[in-house]
Each structure stands twice: as C-alpha cells, then as structure tokens.
Amino acid sequence: MAPLYPLHLDVTGRRVLVAGGGPVAARRARDLVEAGADVLVVAPAVCEDLRDLLPLLTWEARDVDPADVADVWLVHTATGDPAADAAVAAAAEALHVWCVVAAEAAAGSAWTPVVVRRDVGGAPVTVSATAGGDPRRATGLREALSRWLDSGAAPLRRRRPGRGRVTLVGGGPGEVDLLTLRGRRRLAEADVVVVDRLAPTAVLVDLDPDVVVVDVGKTPDHHPVPQDEINRLLVEHAQAGRHVVRLKGGDPYLLGRGGEEVLACRAAGVDVEVVPGVTSAFAVPAAAGVPVTHRGLSRSVTVVSGHEDVDAAALASLDGTLVLLMGVTMLPRTADGLLAAGKAPDTPVAIVENGWRAGQRTTRGTLADIAVRAAQEGVRNPAVIVVGAVAALEGLADTTGEVTGEVTGTTTVAYRPHS
C-alpha cells in the first residue's frame, strides 16, 4: 500500500452515508453525529446502540442500494455482506466519493484511524494514527497516546497569542500521582503557575523552562503574599494573554480560598476553570489508616478550619467524625472547648502529620490528653486532626508504608513515595 495522506474532515452539516445497522455501523454513526454530520443510516434493522442515536440521524429501514451514494460526501459501509459492501464501494469510486469499508480495509478508498481527543483550554486537540490494518496495534497506540497526553509530557502549551485564562487546580495531598489527569494536562498547558507550599511541587520539574513559577506559599500566621495580591497576580497574567494555573494543595474549594479567586477573576472578566483535587481532609487520614466514616462507628463527617476558635457547642453535639485542618496551634483550646461543651473525654483523636509525604507520622490519644501528647511529640503542621471513634481504628495503614515503633500513642510511618 502506498503511503497514506492523512487528513481531518469537517463534516458539519454534510450528508454521510452509513450502510449497515450493527455495532460497527453504530460506532461510526456516533462519531459522525458528534462531528456534526448529517448522517443517513440505511439498514433493514439496527442494533440498540444505533436505536439510541435515532433522534440525531435519519434511518431508512431497507437494504442499501448503490444509488444511495449519490449526493453524499462520505460513505461508511459495514453491512456484513461482502457483496453489498463491494457494490457500495464501487458506486462511491465511480462518483469520486471517499468510502470506508469496515470488513476489508483494502477494498475502500479511505480509512478510519485510532483517535484520541482531549480538551485543551477550551479547544479540542485530536491525535490520530494508523496501524497498518492491525487492530491490536491500533489499540496499543491509542492507549499510549492517551497516557502521553494525560501525563503532562505532551507539548500542549498554546504558542499563538490568544485570550488569557485561569485554571484552579487541586493538587491533592502532596504526591504527584494523586494529582488528577486533568490537572496534569492543565499544567502542561500553563504559561504561569502560581503555587502553594503544600501543593505537589515535584510536578514543576516537568514544566517547560520558560514557564513562570510564582511561589505564594503560606505558613500559619505567616502570609508573605496576601490573598488580594494573589488575586491580582492571577488577573494580571491572564489579562496579558497567558494561561495561569493556580496550583493548590488539596481541593480549591475546601478551605483553599478558591471561591475568592474565582470571584476575583470573574469580576475582572477573566475566564476561569476549577479542576477539583483530592482533599487532604479525607486523604491524609486515609494514608494513616483512618477512614473518616466507617460502618457502625460514623456515618457523617464534618470538616472545620482549626486555626481559629470553633463553635465547640455545635461540634460537640455531633455524633459523626470531626476533621480539623490547620488546627495544631489551637489544639489545646479546641480540645478544652469540646470537653467543656460535653464531648466525652475518652473520645479518640488521631493527628496525622505530613500525610503522603516523607516523615508521615500519626499521634493518637483521647480528647482529654491529646494536647499534652501532641506537645510531648512535637507535633507540627501540616497536620490533619481526626476526632471520633474512627480515630481509634488501627491496622488499616497504607501498605506502601511500614509501621514502626511500639504502641505508645505515636505511630511513625516510613512512607515510600510512589513518585
């Protein structure tokens, strides 16, 4: 076979004939409908997948006739009858109409490649490949192309000037491979990355050298870059035509000020997208083997910012799990408040430091003694505090870590990062 000339077709509003009513014809018809084609299906009967598409196409319940090729731009024939397919292909050849023959590729004048599509900044990116008529090789190519696009290794950055935009990406609890695939793609598209201290910063080494990285990391009681300034940076870079990724730890909308940043962008007329992340409120306890809900122990979970005074009376009345973020400094005051509000002194508490990172450690105790234990062990942020019956569960730790030490209230996990 001579080398093929690859070409992507705009079939919007153009009539395309699909001959056949089986699963192969259904796949072709679905792709064509999604591409905006005016699809005509000719077949005595159609499968369930094609029936689902009937509101979006025209079906004529009869055998295909070579005359059906007239006035169409493209033909896909998959009747299952070699003679009928050959007759349709011959008619298409005579009328200079491109024809794909599903049963025997060599009998047609066009071929459908394997295709991978991704949305890149609101614009579709399509990668297609042919595999020399080898279906298994085609499947392998499609999977490899998908991994390449999703990994952040593909060159997805826009090179022509265009409208700027902002994407808030939830980076999860710290491990690069707990970042979502969409988050990785958006980072691969970025011209500017505005990053937090607890974000998965190891991913930054994969960025192009000319990507601008702005560190706006905060620590408790130390905010070198105020939130208003962060908002201004996002808007300013986007208005200069850049794609700005705001890379955060956890999830942007869970105590991450994501809502404030979205509102600032929209007020300035900047397009903004939010990519959710794995929240540390649930993921960090899970790394230490603490499920925030568990049958028979807890059917609800409440997440609270712990770096300021909490409504102890309201929280003490809850039966489920209480998760405190950024709560180490205020822990003595929070524990005293819960006890004074009637929370049982023997309520289990677990504090997980550096979840999913080297140096992960869990300190356990009760509401009555956890503040003292934390002080003795030198517990520091970043940490997640879990209050409730689930905090007493043990033996559920991530098997990628190795539990060491005796049961003295503190468990050190020699965590081996996946990345």
Backbone hydrogen bonds, N-H to C=O, Kabsch-Sander energy under -0.5 kcal/mol:
donor,donor_aa,acceptor,acceptor_aa,energy
11,V,9,L,-0.9
13,G,36,G,-3.0
14,R,11,V,-2.3
16,V,38,D,-2.3
17,L,74,L,-2.3
18,V,40,L,-3.1
19,A,17,L,-0.5
19,A,76,H,-3.0
20,G,18,V,-0.7
20,G,42,V,-1.9
22,G,78,A,-0.5
26,A,22,G,-2.2
27,R,23,P,-2.2
28,R,24,V,-2.1
29,A,25,A,-2.8
30,R,26,A,-2.5
31,D,27,R,-2.1
32,L,28,R,-2.2
33,V,29,A,-2.7
34,E,30,R,-2.4
35,A,31,D,-1.3
36,G,33,V,-1.6
37,A,32,L,-2.5
38,D,14,R,-2.4
39,V,37,A,-1.0
40,L,16,V,-2.8
41,V,39,V,-0.5
41,V,58,T,-3.5
42,V,18,V,-2.1
42,V,40,L,-0.5
43,A,41,V,-0.5
43,A,60,E,-1.8
47,C,21,G,-2.7
51,R,47,C,-2.1
52,D,48,E,-1.9
53,L,50,L,-1.2
54,L,50,L,-0.5
54,L,51,R,-1.2
56,L,53,L,-2.5
57,L,54,L,-1.1
58,T,39,V,-2.6
60,E,41,V,-2.8
61,A,59,W,-0.6
62,R,60,E,-1.7
68,D,65,D,-2.9
69,V,66,P,-1.7
70,A,67,A,-1.4
72,V,69,V,-1.4
73,W,15,R,-2.7
74,L,15,R,-0.7
75,V,98,W,-1.9
76,H,17,L,-3.0
77,T,100,V,-2.9
78,A,19,A,-3.7
78,A,76,H,-0.5
85,D,81,D,-2.7
86,A,82,P,-2.5
87,A,83,A,-2.2
88,V,84,A,-2.2
89,A,85,D,-2.5
90,A,86,A,-2.5
91,A,87,A,-2.1
92,A,88,V,-2.3
93,E,89,A,-2.3
94,A,90,A,-2.2
95,L,91,A,-1.5
96,H,93,E,-1.2
97,V,92,A,-3.1
98,W,73,W,-0.7
100,V,75,V,-2.9
101,V,99,C,-0.5
102,A,77,T,-2.4
102,A,100,V,-0.7
107,A,104,E,-1.8
108,G,105,A,-1.8
109,S,99,C,-2.3
110,A,99,C,-1.8
114,V,129,A,-2.6
116,V,127,V,-2.6
118,R,125,V,-2.3
120,V,118,R,-0.6
120,V,123,A,-3.0
121,G,119,D,-0.6
123,A,120,V,-1.4
125,V,118,R,-3.1
127,V,116,V,-2.7
129,A,114,V,-1.9
134,D,131,A,-1.2
138,A,134,D,-2.3
139,T,135,P,-2.3
140,G,136,R,-2.3
141,L,137,R,-2.4
142,R,138,A,-2.5
143,E,139,T,-2.3
144,A,140,G,-2.3
145,L,141,L,-2.8
146,S,142,R,-2.2
147,R,143,E,-2.2
148,W,144,A,-2.2
149,L,145,L,-2.4
150,D,146,S,-2.3
151,S,147,R,-1.8
152,G,149,L,-0.5
153,A,148,W,-0.7
154,A,148,W,-1.0
156,L,154,A,-1.8
158,R,189,E,-0.5
165,R,242,R,-1.8
166,V,271,D,-2.5
167,T,244,V,-2.9
168,L,273,E,-3.0
169,V,167,T,-0.6
169,V,246,R,-2.4
170,G,168,L,-0.5
170,G,275,V,-2.5
171,G,169,V,-0.6
171,G,248,K,-2.9
172,G,250,G,-2.0
174,G,171,G,-0.6
178,L,175,E,-1.6
179,L,176,V,-1.7
180,T,170,G,-0.5
184,R,180,T,-2.1
185,R,181,L,-2.2
186,R,182,R,-2.6
187,L,183,G,-1.9
188,A,184,R,-1.8
189,E,185,R,-1.0
190,A,186,R,-0.6
190,A,187,L,-0.9
191,D,243,H,-2.7
192,V,243,H,-1.9
193,V,212,V,-3.1
194,V,245,V,-2.7
195,V,193,V,-0.7
195,V,214,V,-2.6
196,D,247,L,-1.9
199,A,196,D,-0.9
201,T,199,A,-2.2
203,V,200,P,-1.9
204,L,201,T,-1.7
205,V,202,A,-1.1
206,D,203,V,-1.6
207,L,204,L,-1.5
211,V,208,D,-1.9
212,V,191,D,-2.3
214,V,193,V,-3.2
214,V,212,V,-0.5
215,D,213,V,-0.6
216,V,195,V,-2.6
216,V,214,V,-0.6
219,T,222,H,-2.4
222,H,219,T,-2.7
230,I,226,P,-2.0
231,N,227,Q,-2.6
232,R,228,D,-2.0
233,L,229,E,-2.4
234,L,230,I,-2.3
235,V,231,N,-2.2
236,E,232,R,-2.9
237,H,233,L,-2.4
238,A,234,L,-2.0
239,Q,235,V,-2.7
240,A,236,E,-0.8
241,G,238,A,-2.0
242,R,237,H,-1.8
244,V,165,R,-3.0
244,V,242,R,-0.7
245,V,192,V,-3.0
245,V,243,H,-0.5
246,R,167,T,-2.9
246,R,244,V,-0.6
247,L,194,V,-1.6
247,L,245,V,-0.9
248,K,169,V,-2.6
248,K,246,R,-0.6
250,G,172,G,-3.4
254,L,251,D,-1.6
255,L,253,Y,-0.7
258,G,252,P,-2.0
261,E,257,R,-1.6
262,V,258,G,-2.4
263,L,259,G,-2.3
264,A,260,E,-2.1
265,C,261,E,-2.1
266,R,262,V,-2.6
267,A,263,L,-2.4
268,A,264,A,-1.1
269,G,266,R,-1.4
270,V,265,C,-2.9
271,D,164,G,-0.6
273,E,166,V,-2.1
275,V,168,L,-3.7
279,T,277,G,-0.6
282,F,279,T,-1.2
283,A,279,T,-2.5
284,V,280,S,-1.6
286,A,282,F,-1.6
287,A,283,A,-1.9
288,A,284,V,-1.0
288,A,285,P,-0.7
289,G,286,A,-1.8
290,V,285,P,-3.0
294,H,298,S,-1.8
297,L,294,H,-2.6
298,S,294,H,-2.7
302,T,321,T,-2.7
304,V,323,V,-2.8
306,G,304,V,-0.5
306,G,325,L,-3.7
312,A,310,V,-1.8
315,L,311,D,-2.4
316,A,312,A,-2.7
317,S,313,A,-0.9
318,L,315,L,-1.4
321,T,300,S,-2.7
322,L,387,V,-2.8
323,V,302,T,-3.2
324,L,385,I,-2.9
325,L,304,V,-2.4
325,L,323,V,-0.5
326,M,383,A,-0.9
331,L,328,V,-1.3
334,T,330,M,-2.8
335,A,331,L,-3.1
336,D,332,P,-2.3
337,G,333,R,-2.1
338,L,334,T,-2.3
339,L,335,A,-2.4
340,A,336,D,-2.6
341,A,337,G,-1.5
342,G,339,L,-1.6
343,K,338,L,-2.6
347,T,344,A,-1.8
349,V,365,G,-2.6
350,A,386,V,-2.5
351,I,363,T,-2.8
352,V,350,A,-0.5
352,V,384,V,-2.8
353,E,351,I,-0.6
353,E,361,R,-3.2
354,N,382,P,-2.3
357,R,354,N,-2.1
360,Q,357,R,-1.4
361,R,353,E,-1.6
362,T,411,T,-3.3
363,T,351,I,-2.6
364,R,409,G,-5.2
365,G,349,V,-2.3
367,L,347,T,-1.8
368,A,345,P,-2.0
369,D,366,T,-0.7
370,I,366,T,-2.3
373,R,369,D,-2.5
374,A,370,I,-2.8
375,A,371,A,-1.8
376,Q,372,V,-2.5
377,E,373,R,-2.4
378,G,374,A,-0.7
378,G,375,A,-0.6
379,V,374,A,-2.5
384,V,352,V,-2.2
385,I,324,L,-2.4
386,V,350,A,-3.3
386,V,384,V,-0.5
387,V,322,L,-3.1
388,G,348,P,-2.7
391,A,388,G,-1.8
392,A,389,A,-1.7
393,L,390,V,-1.6
398,D,287,A,-1.1
401,G,398,D,-1.9
402,E,414,A,-0.6
403,V,401,G,-0.5
404,T,412,T,-1.8
408,T,406,E,-1.7
408,T,410,T,-0.6
411,T,362,T,-3.9
412,T,404,T,-0.9
413,V,360,Q,-1.9
413,V,411,T,-0.5
414,A,402,E,-1.9
414,A,412,T,-0.6
415,Y,413,V,-1.9
416,R,400,T,-0.7
